[in-house]
Amino acid sequence: MKATAKIKYVRTSSTKLKPVLDLIRGKKVEDALILLKFTNKKTARIVSKVVRSAVANAEHIDDSKGEALEGLYISEIYANQGPTLKRFIPKARGRAGRILKRMSHIRVTLDTAE
């Protein structure tokens, strides 16, 4: 059984997300959620929200409320770059500096361990 969840237009860059995703890739869902809870990064909270959404989707597919979390592991998790907001800030001598506010899309796929 495969369950997926995705979140789009997260207001953080994919380079800040990728170290957190590498921590939990291939782990059991229970262990991954504990790791994310104690990871001292802003993006860990966002990633845990997506993982919990994927678990809820797995429960919906399987129709067994408590047992869905036991055999699940994170088979795929990745963050792709989304659109970029371009902003400008005044600089010296009448120039303008560009600020890029990057977004990303996160996708999680859970599978049962067999």
C-alpha distances in whole Angstrom, upper triangle without the diagonal:
4,7,10,14,17,21,24,27,27,31,31,31,28,30,30,26,25,27,25,22,23,23,19,18,16,16,15,14,17,19,19,20,23,24,24,26,28,28,32,31,30,27,25,26,24,21,20,20,18,16,16,15,12,12,13,11,8,10,11,8,8,12,13,15,16,13,10,12,13,10,9,11,12,11,13,16,19,22,24,28,28,32,35,38,41,44,47,49,53,55,58,61,59,56,52,49,46,43,39,37,34,30,27,23,20,17,14,10,8,6,6,9,10
4,7,10,14,17,20,24,24,27,27,27,24,27,27,23,22,24,22,19,20,21,17,15,14,15,14,13,17,18,17,18,22,22,21,24,27,26,29,28,28,24,23,23,21,18,18,18,15,13,14,13,9,10,12,9,7,11,11,9,10,14,15,16,17,15,11,13,14,11,9,10,10,9,10,13,16,19,20,24,25,28,31,34,37,40,44,46,50,51,54,57,55,52,49,46,42,39,36,33,30,26,23,19,17,13,10,7,6,5,7,11,12
4,7,11,14,17,21,21,24,24,25,22,25,25,21,21,23,20,17,19,20,16,15,15,15,14,12,15,18,16,16,20,21,19,22,25,24,27,26,25,22,20,20,18,16,15,15,12,10,11,10,6,7,9,6,5,9,9,8,10,13,14,14,16,14,11,12,14,12,9,10,10,10,10,12,15,17,19,22,23,26,29,31,35,37,41,43,47,48,52,55,53,50,46,43,40,37,33,31,27,24,21,17,14,11,8,6,5,7,9,13,15
4,7,10,13,17,17,21,21,21,19,22,22,18,18,20,18,15,18,19,15,14,15,15,15,13,16,18,16,16,20,20,18,21,24,23,25,23,22,19,18,18,15,13,14,13,9,9,10,8,5,8,10,7,8,11,11,11,13,16,17,17,18,17,14,14,16,15,12,12,10,10,9,10,12,14,15,19,19,22,25,28,31,34,37,39,43,45,48,51,49,46,43,40,36,33,30,27,24,20,17,13,11,7,6,4,6,9,12,15,18
4,7,10,14,14,18,18,19,17,20,20,16,17,19,17,14,17,18,15,15,16,17,16,13,17,18,15,15,19,19,17,19,22,21,23,21,20,16,16,15,12,11,11,10,6,7,9,6,5,9,9,7,10,12,12,13,15,17,18,18,19,19,15,15,18,17,14,14,11,12,11,10,11,12,14,17,16,20,22,25,28,31,34,36,40,42,46,48,46,43,40,37,33,30,27,24,21,17,14,11,8,6,5,7,9,12,15,18,21
4,7,10,10,14,15,16,14,17,17,14,15,18,16,13,17,18,16,15,17,18,18,16,19,20,17,16,20,20,17,19,22,21,22,20,18,14,15,14,11,10,12,10,6,9,11,8,8,12,12,11,13,16,16,16,19,21,22,21,22,22,19,18,21,21,17,16,13,14,11,10,10,10,11,13,13,16,19,21,24,27,31,33,37,38,42,45,43,40,36,33,30,27,23,20,17,14,11,7,5,4,6,9,12,15,18,21,24
4,7,7,11,12,13,13,16,16,13,15,17,15,14,17,19,17,17,19,20,20,18,20,21,18,17,20,20,17,19,21,20,21,18,15,12,14,13,9,9,11,9,7,10,12,10,11,14,14,13,16,18,18,19,22,23,24,23,24,25,21,20,24,23,20,19,16,17,14,12,11,10,11,12,11,14,16,18,22,24,27,30,33,35,39,42,40,37,33,30,27,24,21,17,15,11,9,6,5,7,9,12,15,18,22,24,27
4,6,9,11,12,12,15,15,13,15,18,17,16,19,21,19,19,22,23,24,21,24,24,21,20,23,23,19,21,24,22,22,19,16,14,16,15,11,12,14,12,10,14,15,13,14,18,18,17,20,22,21,22,25,26,28,27,28,28,25,24,27,27,23,22,19,19,16,14,12,10,9,10,8,10,13,15,18,21,24,27,31,33,36,39,37,34,30,27,24,21,18,15,12,8,7,4,6,9,12,15,18,21,25,27,30
4,6,9,10,11,14,14,13,15,19,17,17,20,22,21,21,24,25,26,24,26,26,23,22,25,24,20,22,24,22,22,18,15,13,16,15,12,13,16,14,13,16,18,16,17,21,21,20,23,25,25,26,29,30,31,30,31,32,28,27,30,30,26,25,22,22,19,16,14,11,10,9,6,8,10,11,15,17,21,23,27,29,33,35,33,30,26,24,20,18,14,11,9,5,5,6,9,12,15,18,21,25,28,31,34
4,6,8,9,12,11,10,13,16,14,14,18,19,19,19,23,23,24,22,24,24,20,19,22,21,17,19,21,18,18,15,12,9,12,12,8,10,13,12,11,15,16,15,17,20,20,20,23,25,25,26,29,30,31,29,30,30,27,26,29,29,25,23,20,21,18,15,13,10,10,10,8,10,11,12,16,17,21,23,27,28,32,35,33,30,26,24,20,17,14,11,9,5,5,6,8,11,14,18,20,24,27,29,33
4,7,9,12,11,11,14,16,15,16,19,20,21,22,25,26,27,24,26,26,22,21,24,22,18,20,21,19,18,14,11,10,13,13,10,13,16,14,14,18,19,19,20,23,24,24,26,28,28,30,32,33,34,32,33,34,30,29,32,32,28,26,23,25,21,18,16,12,12,11,9,10,9,10,13,14,18,19,23,25,28,31,29,27,23,20,17,14,11,8,7,5,7,9,11,15,18,21,24,28,31,33,36
4,7,8,7,7,11,13,12,13,16,18,18,19,23,24,25,23,25,24,21,20,22,20,17,19,20,16,15,12,9,8,11,12,10,12,15,15,15,17,19,19,20,23,24,25,27,29,29,30,33,34,35,33,33,33,30,28,31,31,27,25,22,23,20,16,14,10,11,9,10,11,10,11,14,15,18,19,23,24,28,31,30,27,23,20,17,14,11,8,6,5,6,9,11,15,17,21,23,27,30,31,35
4,5,6,7,9,12,12,13,15,17,18,19,22,23,26,24,26,25,21,21,23,21,18,20,21,18,17,13,12,10,13,15,12,13,17,17,16,19,21,21,22,24,26,26,28,30,31,31,34,35,36,34,34,35,31,29,32,31,28,25,22,22,19,15,12,9,9,7,8,10,9,11,14,15,18,20,23,24,28,30,29,26,23,19,16,13,10,8,5,5,6,9,11,14,17,21,23,27,30,31,35
4,5,5,6,9,10,10,12,15,16,15,19,20,23,22,24,23,19,20,22,19,17,20,20,17,17,13,13,10,13,15,12,12,16,16,15,17,20,20,20,23,24,24,25,28,29,29,31,33,34,33,33,32,29,27,29,29,25,22,19,19,16,12,9,6,6,6,8,11,11,14,17,19,22,23,27,27,31,33,32,29,26,22,19,16,13,11,8,7,6,8,9,12,14,18,20,24,27,28,31
4,5,5,8,10,10,11,14,16,16,19,21,24,23,25,23,20,21,22,19,17,20,20,16,16,13,13,11,13,16,14,14,17,19,17,19,22,22,22,25,27,27,28,31,32,32,34,36,36,35,35,34,31,29,31,30,26,23,20,20,17,14,11,9,9,9,12,14,14,16,18,20,22,23,26,27,30,33,32,29,25,22,19,16,14,13,10,10,9,12,12,15,17,20,22,25,29,29,32
4,6,7,8,10,11,13,15,16,19,20,22,21,23,21,18,18,20,17,14,17,17,13,12,9,9,7,10,13,12,12,15,16,16,17,20,21,21,24,26,26,27,30,31,32,33,35,35,33,33,33,30,27,29,29,26,23,20,21,18,14,12,10,11,11,13,15,15,17,19,20,22,23,26,27,30,33,32,29,26,22,20,17,14,13,10,11,10,12,12,15,17,20,22,25,28,29,32
4,6,6,6,9,10,12,12,16,17,19,18,20,18,15,15,17,15,12,15,16,12,12,9,9,6,8,11,9,8,12,13,13,14,17,17,18,20,22,22,23,26,27,28,29,31,31,30,29,29,26,24,26,26,22,19,16,17,14,11,9,7,10,10,13,15,16,18,20,22,25,26,29,30,33,36,35,32,29,25,23,19,17,14,12,11,9,10,9,12,13,16,18,22,25,25,29
4,5,5,6,9,10,10,14,15,18,18,20,18,15,16,18,15,13,16,17,13,14,12,12,9,10,14,12,10,14,16,14,15,18,19,18,21,23,23,24,27,28,28,30,32,32,31,30,29,26,24,25,25,21,18,15,15,13,9,7,7,9,11,14,17,17,20,22,24,27,28,32,32,35,38,37,34,31,27,24,21,19,17,14,13,11,11,10,12,13,16,18,21,23,24,27
4,5,5,7,9,10,14,15,18,17,19,17,13,15,16,13,12,15,14,11,12,10,12,10,10,13,13,11,14,17,16,16,19,20,20,22,24,25,25,28,30,30,31,33,33,31,30,29,27,24,25,25,22,18,15,16,14,12,10,10,13,15,18,20,21,23,25,26,29,30,33,33,36,39,38,35,32,29,26,23,21,19,17,16,14,15,13,15,15,18,19,22,24,24,27
4,5,5,7,9,13,13,15,14,16,14,10,12,13,9,8,11,11,8,10,8,10,7,6,10,10,8,10,13,13,12,15,17,17,18,21,22,22,25,27,27,28,30,29,28,27,26,24,21,22,22,19,16,13,15,13,10,10,10,14,15,18,21,21,23,26,27,30,30,34,34,37,41,40,37,34,30,28,24,22,20,17,16,14,14,12,13,13,16,17,20,22,22,26
4,5,6,6,10,11,13,13,15,13,10,12,14,11,9,13,14,11,13,11,13,9,8,12,11,8,10,13,11,11,14,16,15,16,19,20,20,22,24,24,25,28,27,26,25,25,22,19,21,20,17,13,10,12,10,7,7,8,12,14,17,20,21,24,26,28,31,32,36,36,39,42,42,38,35,32,29,26,23,21,18,16,13,12,9,10,10,12,14,16,19,19,23
4,6,5,9,10,13,14,16,14,11,13,15,11,11,15,15,12,15,13,15,12,11,15,14,11,13,16,15,14,17,19,17,19,22,22,22,25,27,26,27,30,29,28,27,26,23,20,21,20,17,14,11,12,10,8,9,11,14,16,19,23,23,26,28,30,33,34,37,38,41,44,43,40,37,33,30,27,25,23,20,19,16,16,13,13,12,14,15,17,19,19,22
4,6,9,8,12,12,13,11,8,11,11,8,9,12,12,9,12,12,14,12,10,13,14,11,12,15,15,13,16,18,17,18,21,22,22,24,26,26,27,29,28,27,25,24,22,19,20,19,16,13,11,13,12,11,12,13,17,19,22,25,26,28,31,32,35,36,39,39,42,45,45,42,39,35,32,29,27,25,22,21,18,18,15,15,14,15,15,17,19,19,22
4,6,5,8,9,10,8,5,8,10,7,8,12,12,11,14,14,15,13,10,13,13,10,10,13,12,10,13,15,14,15,18,19,18,20,23,23,23,25,24,23,22,21,18,15,16,16,13,9,7,10,10,8,11,13,17,20,22,25,26,29,32,33,36,37,41,41,44,48,47,44,40,37,34,31,28,26,23,21,18,17,13,13,11,12,12,14,16,15,19
4,6,9,10,12,11,8,11,13,11,12,15,16,14,17,17,18,15,13,16,15,11,12,15,13,11,15,16,14,15,18,18,17,20,23,22,22,25,25,24,23,21,19,16,17,15,12,9,6,7,7,6,9,12,15,19,21,25,26,29,32,34,37,38,42,42,45,48,47,44,41,37,34,31,28,26,23,21,18,16,13,12,9,10,10,12,14,14,17
4,7,9,12,10,9,12,14,13,14,17,18,17,20,20,21,18,16,19,18,14,15,17,15,13,16,17,15,15,19,18,17,19,22,21,21,24,23,23,21,19,17,15,14,13,10,6,5,6,7,9,12,15,18,22,24,28,30,33,35,38,40,42,45,46,49,52,51,48,45,41,38,35,32,30,27,25,21,19,16,14,11,10,9,10,11,10,14
4,6,8,7,6,10,11,10,12,14,15,15,19,19,20,18,15,17,17,14,13,16,15,12,14,16,14,14,17,18,16,18,21,21,20,23,21,21,19,17,15,12,12,11,9,6,6,8,10,11,14,17,21,24,26,30,31,34,37,39,41,43,46,47,50,53,52,49,46,42,39,36,33,31,28,26,23,21,17,16,12,12,10,11,11,10,14
4,6,5,6,9,10,11,12,14,16,16,20,20,22,19,16,17,18,15,13,16,15,11,12,15,13,11,15,16,14,15,19,18,17,20,18,17,15,13,12,9,8,8,6,4,6,9,12,13,16,19,23,26,28,31,33,35,38,40,43,45,48,49,52,55,54,51,48,45,42,38,35,33,30,27,24,22,18,16,13,12,9,10,9,9,12
4,5,5,6,9,10,10,12,15,15,19,19,20,17,14,15,15,12,10,12,12,8,9,12,10,8,12,13,11,13,16,16,16,18,16,15,13,12,10,7,8,8,6,5,6,10,12,12,15,18,21,25,26,29,31,33,37,38,41,43,46,47,51,54,53,50,46,43,40,37,34,31,28,25,22,20,16,15,11,11,8,10,10,11,15
4,5,5,6,9,10,11,13,14,18,19,20,18,15,15,16,14,11,13,14,10,10,13,13,10,13,15,14,14,18,19,18,19,17,15,13,12,11,7,8,10,8,8,10,14,16,15,19,21,24,27,29,32,33,35,39,40,43,44,48,49,52,55,54,51,48,45,42,38,36,33,30,28,25,23,19,18,15,15,12,13,13,13,17
4,6,5,6,9,10,11,12,16,17,19,17,14,15,16,14,11,15,15,12,12,16,15,13,16,18,17,18,21,22,21,22,20,19,16,15,14,11,11,12,11,9,10,14,15,15,18,20,24,27,28,32,33,35,38,39,42,43,47,47,50,54,53,50,47,43,41,37,35,32,29,27,24,23,19,18,15,16,13,15,15,14,17
4,5,5,6,9,10,10,14,14,16,14,10,12,13,10,8,12,12,9,10,13,13,12,15,17,16,17,20,21,21,22,21,19,17,17,15,11,12,13,11,9,8,12,13,12,14,16,20,23,25,28,29,31,34,36,39,40,43,44,47,50,50,47,43,40,37,34,31,28,26,23,21,19,16,15,12,13,12,14,15,15,18
4,5,5,6,9,10,13,14,14,13,9,10,11,9,6,9,10,8,8,12,12,11,13,16,15,16,19,20,20,21,20,18,16,16,14,11,13,14,12,11,11,14,15,14,16,18,21,24,25,28,29,31,34,35,38,39,42,43,47,50,49,46,43,40,37,33,31,28,26,23,21,19,16,16,13,14,13,15,16,17,21
4,5,5,7,9,12,14,15,14,11,11,14,12,9,12,14,12,12,15,16,14,17,19,19,19,22,24,23,24,22,20,18,18,17,13,14,16,14,13,14,17,18,17,19,20,24,26,28,31,31,33,36,37,40,40,44,44,47,51,50,48,44,41,39,35,33,30,28,26,23,22,19,19,17,18,16,18,19,19,22
4,5,5,6,10,11,13,13,9,11,13,11,9,13,14,12,13,17,17,16,19,21,20,22,24,25,25,27,25,23,21,21,19,16,16,18,16,14,13,16,17,15,17,18,22,24,26,29,29,31,34,35,37,38,41,42,45,48,48,45,42,38,36,32,30,28,26,24,22,21,18,18,16,18,17,19,20,19,23
4,5,5,8,9,10,9,5,7,9,8,6,10,11,10,11,14,15,15,17,19,19,21,23,24,25,26,25,22,21,21,19,16,18,19,16,14,13,16,16,14,15,16,20,21,23,26,26,28,31,32,34,35,38,39,42,46,45,42,39,36,33,29,27,24,22,21,19,18,15,16,14,17,16,19,20,21,24
4,6,8,10,11,11,7,7,11,10,8,11,13,12,12,15,17,16,18,21,21,21,24,26,26,27,25,22,21,21,20,17,18,20,18,17,16,20,20,17,19,19,23,24,25,28,28,30,32,33,36,36,39,40,43,47,46,43,40,37,35,31,29,26,24,23,21,21,18,19,17,19,19,21,22,23,27
4,6,9,11,12,9,10,13,13,11,14,16,15,16,19,20,19,22,24,24,25,28,29,29,30,28,26,24,24,23,19,21,22,20,19,18,21,21,19,20,21,24,25,27,30,30,31,33,34,36,36,39,40,42,46,46,43,40,37,35,31,29,27,25,24,23,23,20,21,20,22,21,24,25,25,28
4,6,9,9,6,9,12,11,10,14,15,15,16,19,20,20,22,24,24,26,28,29,30,31,30,27,26,26,24,21,22,23,21,19,17,20,20,17,18,18,21,22,24,27,26,28,30,31,33,33,36,37,39,43,43,40,37,33,31,28,26,24,22,21,20,20,18,19,18,21,21,23,25,25,29
4,7,9,7,9,12,13,13,15,17,17,18,21,22,23,25,27,27,29,31,32,33,34,33,30,29,29,28,24,26,27,25,22,21,23,22,19,19,19,22,22,24,26,25,26,28,28,30,30,33,34,36,40,40,37,34,31,29,26,24,22,21,20,20,21,19,21,21,24,24,27,28,29,32
4,5,5,8,10,10,11,14,15,16,17,20,21,22,24,25,26,28,30,31,32,33,33,30,29,30,27,24,26,27,24,22,20,22,21,17,17,16,18,19,20,22,22,23,25,25,27,27,30,31,34,37,37,34,31,28,26,22,21,18,17,17,16,17,16,19,19,22,23,26,28,28,32
4,6,6,7,9,11,12,14,15,16,18,20,21,22,24,26,27,28,30,31,32,32,29,29,30,27,25,27,28,25,23,20,23,21,17,17,15,17,17,18,20,19,20,22,23,25,25,28,29,33,36,35,33,30,26,24,20,19,16,15,14,14,16,15,17,18,22,23,26,28,29,33
4,5,5,6,9,10,11,12,14,16,17,19,20,21,23,25,26,27,29,30,30,28,27,28,25,22,25,25,22,20,17,20,17,14,13,11,14,14,15,18,18,19,22,22,25,26,29,30,34,37,36,33,30,27,24,20,18,15,14,12,11,12,11,14,14,18,19,23,25,27,30
4,5,5,6,9,10,10,12,14,15,16,18,20,21,22,24,26,27,28,27,25,24,25,22,19,22,22,19,17,15,18,16,13,13,13,16,17,18,21,21,23,25,26,29,30,33,34,37,41,40,37,34,30,28,24,22,19,17,16,14,14,12,14,14,17,18,21,23,24,28
4,6,5,6,9,10,11,13,15,15,17,19,20,21,23,25,26,27,26,23,23,24,22,19,22,23,20,18,17,20,18,15,15,15,18,19,19,21,22,23,26,26,29,30,33,35,38,41,40,38,34,31,29,25,23,19,18,16,15,15,13,15,14,18,18,22,24,25,29
4,6,5,7,9,10,11,13,15,16,17,19,20,21,23,25,26,26,23,23,24,22,19,22,23,20,18,16,18,16,13,13,12,14,15,15,18,19,20,23,24,27,28,32,34,37,40,39,36,33,30,27,23,21,17,15,13,11,11,9,12,12,16,17,20,23,25,28
4,5,5,6,9,10,11,12,14,15,17,19,20,21,23,24,24,22,22,22,19,17,19,20,16,15,12,15,13,10,10,10,13,15,16,19,20,22,25,26,30,31,35,36,39,42,41,38,35,32,29,25,22,19,17,14,12,11,8,9,9,12,13,17,20,21,25
4,5,5,6,8,10,10,12,14,15,16,18,20,21,22,21,19,19,19,17,14,17,18,15,14,12,15,14,12,13,13,17,19,19,22,24,25,28,30,33,34,37,39,42,45,44,41,38,35,32,28,26,22,20,18,15,14,11,12,10,13,13,17,19,20,24
4,6,5,6,9,10,11,12,14,15,17,19,20,21,21,18,18,20,17,15,18,19,16,16,14,17,16,13,14,14,17,19,18,21,23,24,27,29,32,33,37,39,42,45,44,41,37,34,32,28,25,22,20,17,15,13,11,11,11,13,14,18,20,22,25
4,5,5,6,9,10,11,12,14,15,17,18,20,20,18,19,19,16,14,18,18,15,14,12,14,12,10,11,12,14,16,16,19,21,23,27,28,32,33,37,39,42,45,44,41,37,34,31,28,25,22,19,16,13,11,8,8,7,10,11,15,17,20,23
4,5,5,6,9,10,11,12,14,15,16,18,18,16,16,16,13,11,14,14,11,10,8,11,11,9,12,13,16,19,19,23,25,26,30,32,35,37,40,42,45,48,47,44,40,37,34,31,28,25,22,19,16,14,10,9,7,9,9,12,14,16,20
4,5,5,6,9,10,11,12,14,15,16,16,13,14,14,12,10,13,15,12,12,11,14,14,13,15,16,19,22,22,25,27,28,32,33,37,38,42,44,47,50,49,46,42,39,36,33,30,27,24,21,19,16,13,12,10,11,11,14,15,18,21
4,5,5,6,9,10,11,12,14,15,16,14,15,16,13,12,16,16,13,14,13,15,14,13,15,16,18,21,20,23,25,27,31,32,36,38,41,43,47,50,48,45,42,39,36,32,29,26,23,20,17,15,12,11,9,11,11,14,16,19,22
4,5,5,6,9,10,10,12,14,15,13,14,14,11,10,14,13,10,11,10,12,11,11,14,15,18,20,21,24,26,28,32,34,38,39,43,45,48,51,50,47,43,40,37,33,30,27,24,21,18,15,12,9,7,7,7,10,12,15,19
4,5,5,6,9,10,10,12,12,10,11,11,7,7,10,11,8,10,10,13,13,13,16,18,21,24,24,27,30,32,35,37,41,42,46,48,51,54,52,50,46,43,40,36,33,30,28,24,21,18,15,13,10,10,8,10,11,14,17
4,5,5,6,9,10,10,11,9,11,12,9,9,13,14,12,14,14,16,16,16,19,20,23,25,25,28,30,32,35,37,41,43,46,48,52,55,53,50,47,44,41,37,34,31,28,25,22,19,16,15,12,12,11,13,14,17,20
4,5,5,6,9,10,11,11,13,13,10,11,14,14,12,14,13,15,15,15,18,19,21,24,24,27,29,31,35,37,41,43,47,48,52,55,53,50,46,44,40,37,34,31,28,24,22,18,16,13,11,10,10,12,13,17,19
4,5,5,6,8,9,9,11,10,7,8,11,11,9,11,12,13,14,15,18,21,23,26,26,29,32,34,38,40,43,45,49,51,55,57,56,53,49,46,43,40,36,33,30,27,24,20,17,14,12,10,8,9,10,13,16
4,5,5,5,6,6,8,8,6,8,11,12,11,14,15,17,18,19,22,24,26,29,29,32,34,36,40,42,46,47,51,53,57,59,58,55,51,48,45,42,39,35,33,29,26,23,20,18,15,14,11,12,12,15,17
4,6,5,8,8,11,12,9,12,15,15,14,16,17,18,19,20,23,24,26,29,28,31,34,36,39,42,45,47,51,53,57,59,57,55,51,48,45,42,39,35,33,29,26,23,21,18,16,15,13,14,14,18,20
4,6,9,10,13,12,9,12,15,14,13,16,16,17,18,19,22,24,26,29,29,32,35,37,40,43,46,49,52,54,58,61,59,56,52,49,46,43,39,36,34,30,27,23,21,18,16,13,12,12,12,16,17
4,6,8,10,9,7,11,12,12,12,15,17,17,19,21,24,26,28,32,32,35,38,40,43,46,49,51,55,57,60,63,61,58,55,52,49,45,42,39,36,33,30,26,23,20,17,15,13,12,11,14,16
4,6,9,9,8,12,14,14,14,18,19,21,22,24,27,29,31,34,33,36,39,41,45,47,50,52,56,58,62,64,63,60,56,53,50,47,44,40,38,34,31,28,25,22,20,18,16,15,15,18,19
4,6,6,6,10,11,12,13,17,19,21,23,24,27,29,32,35,35,38,40,42,46,48,51,53,57,59,62,65,64,61,57,54,51,48,45,41,39,35,32,29,26,23,20,19,16,15,14,16,18
4,6,6,9,11,13,13,17,19,21,23,23,26,28,31,34,34,37,39,41,44,46,50,51,55,57,60,63,61,59,55,52,49,46,43,39,37,34,31,28,25,23,20,19,16,16,15,18,19
4,6,7,8,11,12,15,18,20,23,23,27,29,32,35,35,38,40,42,45,47,50,52,55,57,60,64,62,59,56,53,50,46,43,40,38,34,32,29,26,24,20,19,16,16,14,16,18
4,6,6,8,9,13,16,18,21,22,26,28,31,34,35,38,40,42,46,48,51,52,56,58,61,64,63,60,56,53,50,47,44,41,38,35,32,29,25,23,19,18,14,14,11,13,15
4,6,7,7,11,13,15,17,19,22,25,28,31,31,34,37,39,42,44,48,49,53,55,58,61,60,57,53,50,47,44,41,37,35,31,28,25,22,19,16,14,11,10,9,11,14
4,6,6,9,11,14,16,17,21,23,26,29,30,33,35,37,41,43,46,47,51,53,56,59,58,55,51,48,45,42,39,36,33,30,27,24,20,18,15,13,10,10,9,11,14
4,6,9,12,14,17,19,22,25,28,32,33,36,38,40,44,46,49,50,54,55,58,62,60,58,54,51,48,44,41,38,36,33,29,27,23,21,17,15,12,11,9,9,12
4,7,10,12,15,17,21,24,27,31,32,35,38,40,44,46,49,50,54,55,59,62,60,57,54,51,47,44,41,38,35,32,29,26,22,20,16,14,10,8,5,6,8
4,7,9,12,14,17,20,23,27,28,32,34,36,40,42,45,47,51,52,55,58,57,54,50,47,44,41,37,35,32,29,25,22,19,16,12,10,6,6,5,6,10
4,6,9,11,15,18,21,24,26,30,32,34,38,40,43,45,48,49,52,55,54,51,48,44,41,38,35,32,29,26,23,20,17,14,10,9,6,6,6,7,10
4,6,7,11,14,17,21,22,26,28,31,34,36,39,41,45,46,49,52,51,48,44,41,38,35,31,29,26,23,19,17,13,11,7,6,5,6,9,10,13
4,7,10,14,17,20,22,26,28,31,34,37,40,42,46,46,50,52,51,48,45,41,38,35,32,30,26,24,20,17,14,11,8,6,5,6,9,9,12
4,7,10,13,17,19,22,25,28,31,33,37,39,42,43,46,49,48,44,41,38,34,32,28,26,23,20,16,14,11,8,6,5,7,9,12,13,16
4,7,10,14,16,19,22,25,28,30,33,35,39,40,43,46,44,41,38,34,31,28,25,23,19,17,13,11,7,6,4,6,9,11,15,16,19
4,7,10,13,16,18,21,24,27,30,32,36,36,40,42,41,38,34,31,28,25,22,20,16,14,10,8,6,6,7,9,12,15,18,20,23
4,7,9,13,15,18,20,23,26,28,32,33,36,39,37,34,31,28,24,21,18,16,12,10,6,5,4,6,9,12,15,18,22,23,26
4,6,10,12,16,18,21,24,27,30,31,35,37,36,32,29,26,22,20,16,15,11,9,6,5,7,8,12,14,18,21,24,26,29
4,7,9,12,15,18,21,23,27,28,31,34,32,29,25,22,19,16,13,11,8,6,4,6,9,12,15,18,21,24,28,30,33
4,7,10,13,16,19,22,26,27,31,33,31,28,24,22,18,16,12,10,7,5,4,6,10,12,16,19,22,26,29,31,34
4,7,10,13,17,20,23,25,29,30,28,25,21,19,16,14,10,9,7,6,7,9,13,16,20,23,26,29,33,35,38
4,6,10,13,16,19,21,25,27,25,21,18,16,12,10,6,6,5,6,9,12,15,19,22,25,29,32,36,37,40
4,6,10,13,17,19,23,25,22,19,16,14,10,8,6,5,6,8,12,15,18,21,25,28,31,35,38,40,43
4,7,10,14,16,19,21,19,16,12,10,7,6,5,6,9,11,15,18,21,25,28,31,35,38,42,43,47
4,7,10,13,17,18,16,13,10,8,6,5,6,8,11,14,17,21,24,27,31,34,37,41,44,46,49
4,7,9,13,15,12,10,6,5,5,6,9,11,14,17,21,24,27,31,34,37,41,44,47,49,52
4,6,10,13,11,9,6,5,6,7,11,13,16,19,23,26,29,33,36,40,42,46,49,51,54
4,7,9,7,6,5,6,9,11,14,16,20,23,27,30,33,37,40,43,46,50,53,54,58
4,7,6,5,5,6,10,12,15,18,21,25,28,32,34,38,41,45,47,51,54,55,59
4,6,6,8,9,13,15,19,22,25,28,32,35,38,42,44,48,51,54,57,59,62
4,6,9,11,15,18,21,24,27,31,34,38,41,44,47,51,54,57,60,61,65
4,7,10,13,16,20,22,26,29,32,36,39,42,46,49,52,56,59,60,64
4,7,10,13,17,19,22,26,29,33,36,39,43,46,49,52,56,57,60
4,7,10,13,16,19,22,26,29,32,36,39,42,45,49,52,54,57
4,7,10,13,16,19,23,26,29,33,36,39,42,46,49,50,54
4,7,10,12,16,19,23,26,29,32,36,39,42,46,47,50
4,6,9,13,16,20,23,26,29,33,36,39,43,44,47
4,6,10,13,16,19,23,26,29,33,36,39,41,44
4,7,10,14,17,20,23,27,30,33,37,38,42
4,7,11,13,17,20,24,27,30,34,35,38
4,7,10,14,17,20,24,27,30,32,36
4,7,10,13,17,20,23,27,29,32
4,7,10,14,17,20,24,26,29
4,7,10,13,17,20,22,26
4,7,10,14,17,19,22
4,7,10,14,16,19
4,7,10,13,16
4,7,10,13
4,7,9
4,6
4
